[in-house]
Amino acid sequence: MSDMNYNHLRYFWAVAHDGNLTRTAGKLNLSQSALSVQIRKLEDRLGHALFERRGRQLHLTEAGRIALDYADTIFDAGNDLLGTLSQQGRPRQVLRVGALATLSRNFQIEFLRPLLGLPDVELVLRSGTLVELLQGLETLSLDVVLTNSPLAHDAMSNFTSQPISDQPVSLIGKPSRLSVKAPLATLLRENPIIVPTEDSPVRAGFDRLCAREGIEPTLAAEVDDVAMMRLLTREDIGLGVLPPIAVQNELQSGMLIEAGHQLGLSESFHAVTVARKFPNPLLGKLLASDHEVALM
């Protein structure tokens, strides 16, 4: 939109965040009528009403919510530009990483390790649902999204899903539960089990394992959050079906141990990106073929 007037956009952005035309006009040292004119010019240019009035309150229309998402991205980028170029002449690089709220924090740290502590790199880390994070990719407010399942291929999609790690999954618990060298089937039958929810690929693999062995485990909890599974396992609620990287600190300290039997299960991790004319160069360090996320 070559003739977009960004002053009009900034006035809209200020009103949208404040929610009150009169108050915003005072903050901007404008008359209410002058501010209204600026917003109407933007609406005329976009061809959509951005606000609707309900009583004395202004509410965003659907077009207004879309415009606000873009305005947030535009003005955040402007602030980042000023911040980057004001670092005493030394440009700083910023990488915005989104991750599923339920994803292992330890895995995220290991993935980001090549960039941690670099003086010219700033990491912006956000968590949320997959829908929220993919919206962030689309609006260019995120550079990469980390997930534990690949995106379904869609010829119309602009997203690319790249596998970045395949972590083994073990049966993990307190030493008191796993000190006896019992067969795997006995451990699964005689202990309550903490498992991922049914929409997890790991859960599907675990259910197949139990069906193959003729085991009907007692489920202590079905959890969609790896951090909560870790805490429940630490509290000795039962044995957790977990990737060791999720509990690496507890394993190193001896608080938790792995069963000696292999489950034959793994959890895959993927990096989702979107095609960009100018991709973030920091991604190259994280997605390089020789960068492997550290295992236990």
N, C-alpha and C positions, 0 to 999 in steps of 0.2 A: 504494500500500500504506500506508493511513493509520496503521496501528498498528505500523509497522516500528520496532523498537528499534535505533537506530543505534549504541548502545554494543555490542550484540551483533555488529553488522556490523563495527565497528572491531576487536573482538577477533579475529574471523575473518580480517580483512584483515591484521592483524599476524602471525598464525600462518601464513597462506598465503605471505606474503613471507619469513618466517623459515624455515619448513619444519620447525620443531622445537617441539613443544608445551611441553616443559620449559623450554627456553631462553627462549621468549617469555613464559612465565609469570613467570620471574625478572625479565625486563625490565619487565614491567607490575606487578611487586610483588604478584602473585596466586599462590595455590596452583595446582598443576596441575589438581586436581580442580575448583576454582572456575572456571578457564578452560574446562575441558571442558564444564561445565554451561552456560556462556554460549553456547558454540558449538552445543551440542545444542538450546538454545532457538531459535536462529536456524534450524537445520535443521528443527525442528518447524514453525516459522512458514512456511518456504519449501516444506516438503513434500518435500525432497530431501536426501540425504546429500551433504555438501560435501567430505568427506575419505574416503579409504580408507587403511588401514594396511597397509604391506608391510614385514614385519619390524619394524624400529624407526623406519621412515620414514613420514611422512605424505605422501600424494599427493592432489592435487585430482581429484575426479570431474569429469565433463563439466559437471554443474550447478555445481560449485565453480569451474571456469574461467569460466563465464558470470558467476557472482556476483562473482568477483574483478575482471573487466573493469568491471562497474558500480561496484564499491567504489573502484577506482582513479579512475574519473571523478568520483565523489562527493567523495572526500577531496582530490583535486587541485583541484576547484572550491572546496572550503572553504579550502584554502591560498591560492588565488588571491584569494578574497574578503578574507581577512585582509590579504594583501599590498596589494591595491588600496586598501582603506580605511585603511591605516596610512601612506599617503604624505602625511603632514602635512595631512590633510583634502582633498587634491586627488585625486579619483578617477582611476584609470588605466584605460584601455580595452585589452583584450587581444584579438587576432585570431589564431586558430590556423589555419595554412595547411598543407595537405598537397600534395605534388607528386610525380608519378612520379619515381622515382630517375633515370630516363634523360632527363628533361626538361631543356631548355637553361636553365642558371643565369642567363644574360644575360636571357632572356625573363622569368624569375621576378622579377628585379630591376626590370625595366621595368614589370611588372604592379603591383608593390608600391610603386613610386616615390611615389605620392601620400601614402603613410603614412610613408615613410622619414624619420627624424630628428625626428618630432613628439614633443615632450617628454612628452605624456600618453598615448602609444600604445606598447604592447609587442607585438612580433610573435613568435609561436612557430612555427617552421618545421620541418616534418617531411617526410621522404621515405620512399618504400616502394613496394610493388606496389599495383596498383589495388585488389585484394581487401582488403589491409590498410588502405588509406586509406578505402575505402568503409565498412569496419567502424568506423573512427574517426568518420565522419559519423553513422553510425547510433547510436553511443553518445554523441554530442554532444561528443566530445573534439576534433573538428575542426569548423571553421566552413565551410571551402570546400576543394575538391580541384581541383588543376590537372592537366589531361591534354591530350594531343594527338590525342585521338579522342573523338567524342561517344559517350555511352552509348546502347545500343540501347533503344528505347522499350519500356517494360513497364507495362501498366496497373496492375499490382500493386506497382510500385516507388514508393518515396517520394522518389526522387532526381530532381532537375531539372538538365539539362545546358544551359548557356548559352554560345554562341560569344562569344569575347572578342577574338580577333585572327586574322587570316589573313596569314601571313608568306610572302613569295616564297621559292622555293628556287632556288639557283644552283649552277653548277659553279665550285668554288673550289680554288685551289692556289697553289703557290709561283710567284713571277714568272717563274722560269726555265722553267716548264712552259707558262705562259700568255702569254709575251711575244710569241710569234709569232701573228699574226692568222689562225689556221687556221680553217676551217669547223668547225661544231659536230660534224659526223659524223667529221671527221678527229681532233678532240680525243678523242672517245669511243673511236675505234678504236685510237689510237696511245698512249694512256695507261692505266695501271691505274686503276680506279675504286673509290672507297670509298663504299659504299651502305648504307642502313638495311637491317635484316633484312626478310624477306618478309611479316611481319605488319604492316608500316608502310604507311599510305596513300601516303606519298611514294615508297616502293619500287614500289608497284603502278603509280603514274603514270610512274615512270622506266622500268619494264619495258615499258609500253605505248609510250612514246616510242621506245625502241630497236627494238621490233618494227615500228613504223610506218616507221622509217627503214632497216630491214633491217640493223641493227647488232647484233653479238654482242660486247659489251664484255668486256674482261678484268677480272675483279673482284679487286681487291687485298685487300678485307676486306668482310665483312657484319657490321655492328655495330648493337646495339640501344641504345647509349648515345651521345648527342650529344657529350658531353664527350670520349669516346674517339675519335669520328670527328674531332673538332677536333684532338686531339693527333696522330693519324695523318696528317692533312693537313699539320700543321705539320712533321712529320718527313719530308715529301715521299715518303710511301709511294705516293701517287697523288693524283688529283683527287677532292675530296669533293663529294658531292651534299648540300648543306647550306643551311639558311636563313642569310642573312648575319648576322642578329642573334646567332647562336650563336658567330660569330667576329668580332664587331664590333671588338674591341680589335686583333686581328691585321690586320684590313682598314685600320683607322685608322693603324696603324704602318707599313703597307706590307709586313709580313711575308708576308701572303697577299693575293691579288687575285681578283676575279671575272672569269670569262670574259665576253667581250662579247656572247655569245649568250644569249638567253632560253630557258630550258628549258620555260617554260609550266607549271611546277609550283608548288604552294604547300603549306604545312603549316598546318593549322587548330589553334587552341588553344581549350580549353573550360574553363569553371568549373562544377564540379558542387557543388550544394548540396542540402540536405534541408529539408523543411518543418519549421519550428520555430515554436512559439507566440510566442517572443520572439527574432526574428532579430538577429544582431549588426549594430548600426548602421554599423560600419566597412565592412561589405561594400558598402554603398551607394556609398561613395566609389570603390571599385574596379570595381564593376559598372555604374556610371553610363554612359549612352549616349555622353557626351562624353569619357569617359576612353579614349583610344586608346593602345595600347602603341606606344612610339616605334619607328620603323623607322630603318634606316641613312640 
